[in-house]
Amino acid sequence: MPDNKKKYRSTILFMLLMAMIINYIDRAALSIAMPFITQDFHLTPVEKGLIFSAFSVGYASFNVIGGYLSDRFGGRRVLIWSMGGWSLVCGITATVFNFWSLLVVRAFFGAGEGPNSATANKVVNTWFPLKERASAAGINQAGGPIGGALAGPVIGFMALWLGWRVAFVVMAVLGLIWVVAWARLTTETPAQHPKVSPEELAVINEGREDIPVASGQKASFREVLRNRSVLLTGISLFCYNYILFFFMTWFPSYLVDAKGVSLQNMSIVNSLPWMVGAVGYLSGGLLVDYIFRRTGKQTLSRKVVLVTSLLIAAICIAITGLVESVNLAVAVMTVAIGFLMLTAPAYWALIQDSVPSNQVGTASGFMHGLANLSGIVGPAITGYLIQQSGTYSTGFVLAGTLGIIGALIVAFFVGRNPPQAVGVIRPA
């Protein structure tokens, strides 16, 4: 059935994109502001590593919890809770006064942001047909690098002009505005929304074996944990996320400390990899769906994009830490982040292939939570390596090695397990 021209699911996708942009500006704000905060609180490399890692303690835990809650209560409701919570804590960051207070606030901030990606993937599964899901996931997730690119100039400018504390308050207000808009514009399912036409609803449900339940249907943690593809995809995403967290937390400090870039220029230079990464995210989802439409092979379309791109990203990450020129280091890192982001939509599509739709949130949260354990150990390990060796190169090489391992896991061990719907309401 041909799609109608007016697609309300485009509004849903725009809101998910904006949520991810705000998410990453908020998340990257601390890394951009860290040189200023270090001057105020006299932080050591180990203390900075622990603060970066504290975010992931809360974040990884609530990846899983948030994903489960999105299956239990619906993605719309959980995104309201999540965005509202992390926006409030973002504002509270302006009140910290030493290492310990920042450590605690950062952990709560991670908990607030934790449900976002898994819950957004649940919303994508509910609102988009199979043939559009990788593209929708890519556009949604592209908000990450867009937000990361904006974080440098936006947070850097506000920190220089008004002080780093004001920057966190401004971002908190922006997040709360999004919450109000999301609550007014969305419903849990397309069938509930008055602006979704019968024609669009038919397109959304095209090729779907079941209709997602808005709320109340319990997801099974046991079934998700026993799913081999979910576990292996999560381990591979751990390797991917290790690279991402390494870039987010330590690359700004690397530019300042190891390459002598000024704080003002660092805010701008750090945006370049993020901007290319946004193109990678958008291209990755479109490329996956294009290969799927041309070949009809779901797993192949996901794996060929993921494995190739992650291998290139991993090699470039390792090389970045070995070059002398700051311009070359930024150029190679930019290529690395571009290919890294090209990989991401394939992960979110793979996890949707592995489980029934009433378990997409739980499986996405479990995969994402497992992956984000890298954010707990990675920044702290990097801080230790820098302090012990006096150089950043070992951190770059370790991140690149893990990226290669993650690509090989998907290439040789991840396969499609056709999802079997459990306890899902079927159309009459």
Secondary structure in CASP SS format (residue, H / E / C, confidence):
PFRMAT SS
TARGET T0000
AUTHOR 0000-0000-0000
METHOD secondary structure of the structure
MODEL  1
M C 1.00
P C 1.00
D C 1.00
N C 1.00
K C 1.00
K C 1.00
K C 1.00
Y C 1.00
R H 1.00
S H 1.00
T H 1.00
I H 1.00
L H 1.00
F H 1.00
M H 1.00
L H 1.00
L H 1.00
M H 1.00
A H 1.00
M H 1.00
I H 1.00
I H 1.00
N H 1.00
Y H 1.00
I H 1.00
D H 1.00
R H 1.00
A H 1.00
A H 1.00
L H 1.00
S H 1.00
I H 1.00
A H 1.00
M H 1.00
P H 1.00
F H 1.00
I H 1.00
T H 1.00
Q H 1.00
D H 1.00
F H 1.00
H C 1.00
L C 1.00
T C 1.00
P H 1.00
V H 1.00
E H 1.00
K H 1.00
G H 1.00
L H 1.00
I H 1.00
F H 1.00
S H 1.00
A H 1.00
F H 1.00
S H 1.00
V H 1.00
G H 1.00
Y H 1.00
A H 1.00
S H 1.00
F H 1.00
N H 1.00
V H 1.00
I H 1.00
G H 1.00
G H 1.00
Y H 1.00
L H 1.00
S H 1.00
D H 1.00
R H 1.00
F H 1.00
G C 1.00
G H 1.00
R H 1.00
R H 1.00
V H 1.00
L H 1.00
I H 1.00
W H 1.00
S H 1.00
M H 1.00
G H 1.00
G H 1.00
W H 1.00
S H 1.00
L H 1.00
V H 1.00
C H 1.00
G H 1.00
I H 1.00
T H 1.00
A H 1.00
T H 1.00
V C 1.00
F C 1.00
N C 1.00
F H 1.00
W H 1.00
S H 1.00
L H 1.00
L H 1.00
V H 1.00
V H 1.00
R H 1.00
A H 1.00
F H 1.00
F H 1.00
G H 1.00
A H 1.00
G H 1.00
E H 1.00
G C 1.00
P C 1.00
N H 1.00
S H 1.00
A H 1.00
T H 1.00
A H 1.00
N H 1.00
K H 1.00
V H 1.00
V H 1.00
N H 1.00
T H 1.00
W H 1.00
F C 1.00
P C 1.00
L H 1.00
K H 1.00
E H 1.00
R H 1.00
A H 1.00
S H 1.00
A H 1.00
A H 1.00
G H 1.00
I H 1.00
N H 1.00
Q H 1.00
A H 1.00
G H 1.00
G H 1.00
P H 1.00
I H 1.00
G H 1.00
G H 1.00
A H 1.00
L H 1.00
A H 1.00
G H 1.00
P H 1.00
V H 1.00
I H 1.00
G H 1.00
F H 1.00
M H 1.00
A H 1.00
L H 1.00
W H 1.00
L C 1.00
G C 1.00
W H 1.00
R H 1.00
V H 1.00
A H 1.00
F H 1.00
V H 1.00
V H 1.00
M H 1.00
A H 1.00
V H 1.00
L H 1.00
G H 1.00
L H 1.00
I H 1.00
W H 1.00
V H 1.00
V H 1.00
A H 1.00
W H 1.00
A H 1.00
R H 1.00
L H 1.00
T C 1.00
T C 1.00
E C 1.00
T C 1.00
P H 1.00
A H 1.00
Q H 1.00
H C 1.00
P C 1.00
K C 1.00
V C 1.00
S C 1.00
P H 1.00
E H 1.00
E H 1.00
L H 1.00
A H 1.00
V H 1.00
I H 1.00
N C 1.00
E C 1.00
G C 1.00
R C 1.00
E C 1.00
D C 1.00
I C 1.00
P C 1.00
V C 1.00
A C 1.00
S C 1.00
G C 1.00
Q C 1.00
K C 1.00
A C 1.00
S C 1.00
F H 1.00
R H 1.00
E H 1.00
V H 1.00
L H 1.00
R C 1.00
N C 1.00
R H 1.00
S H 1.00
V H 1.00
L H 1.00
L H 1.00
T H 1.00
G H 1.00
I H 1.00
S H 1.00
L H 1.00
F H 1.00
C H 1.00
Y H 1.00
N H 1.00
Y H 1.00
I H 1.00
L H 1.00
F H 1.00
F H 1.00
F H 1.00
M H 1.00
T H 1.00
W H 1.00
F H 1.00
P H 1.00
S H 1.00
Y H 1.00
L H 1.00
V H 1.00
D H 1.00
A C 1.00
K C 1.00
G C 1.00
V C 1.00
S C 1.00
L H 1.00
Q H 1.00
N H 1.00
M H 1.00
S H 1.00
I H 1.00
V H 1.00
N C 1.00
S H 1.00
L H 1.00
P H 1.00
W H 1.00
M H 1.00
V H 1.00
G H 1.00
A H 1.00
V H 1.00
G H 1.00
Y H 1.00
L H 1.00
S H 1.00
G H 1.00
G H 1.00
L H 1.00
L H 1.00
V H 1.00
D H 1.00
Y H 1.00
I H 1.00
F H 1.00
R H 1.00
R H 1.00
T H 1.00
G C 1.00
K C 1.00
Q H 1.00
T H 1.00
L H 1.00
S H 1.00
R H 1.00
K H 1.00
V H 1.00
V H 1.00
L H 1.00
V H 1.00
T H 1.00
S H 1.00
L H 1.00
L H 1.00
I H 1.00
A H 1.00
A H 1.00
I H 1.00
C H 1.00
I H 1.00
A H 1.00
I H 1.00
T H 1.00
G C 1.00
L C 1.00
V C 1.00
E C 1.00
S C 1.00
V H 1.00
N H 1.00
L H 1.00
A H 1.00
V H 1.00
A H 1.00
V H 1.00
M H 1.00
T H 1.00
V H 1.00
A H 1.00
I H 1.00
G H 1.00
F H 1.00
L H 1.00
M H 1.00
L H 1.00
T H 1.00
A H 1.00
P H 1.00
A H 1.00
Y H 1.00
W H 1.00
A H 1.00
L H 1.00
I H 1.00
Q H 1.00
D H 1.00
S H 1.00
V C 1.00
P C 1.00
S H 1.00
N H 1.00
Q H 1.00
V H 1.00
G H 1.00
T H 1.00
A H 1.00
S H 1.00
G H 1.00
F H 1.00
M H 1.00
H H 1.00
G H 1.00
L H 1.00
A H 1.00
N C 1.00
L H 1.00
S H 1.00
G H 1.00
I H 1.00
V H 1.00
G H 1.00
P H 1.00
A H 1.00
I H 1.00
T H 1.00
G H 1.00
Y H 1.00
L H 1.00
I H 1.00
Q H 1.00
Q H 1.00
S H 1.00
G C 1.00
T C 1.00
Y C 1.00
S H 1.00
T H 1.00
G H 1.00
F H 1.00
V H 1.00
L H 1.00
A H 1.00
G H 1.00
T H 1.00
L H 1.00
G H 1.00
I H 1.00
I H 1.00
G H 1.00
A H 1.00
L H 1.00
I H 1.00
V H 1.00
A H 1.00
F H 1.00
F H 1.00
V C 1.00
G C 1.00
R C 1.00
N C 1.00
P C 1.00
P C 1.00
Q C 1.00
A C 1.00
V C 1.00
G C 1.00
V C 1.00
I C 1.00
R C 1.00
P C 1.00
A C 1.00
END
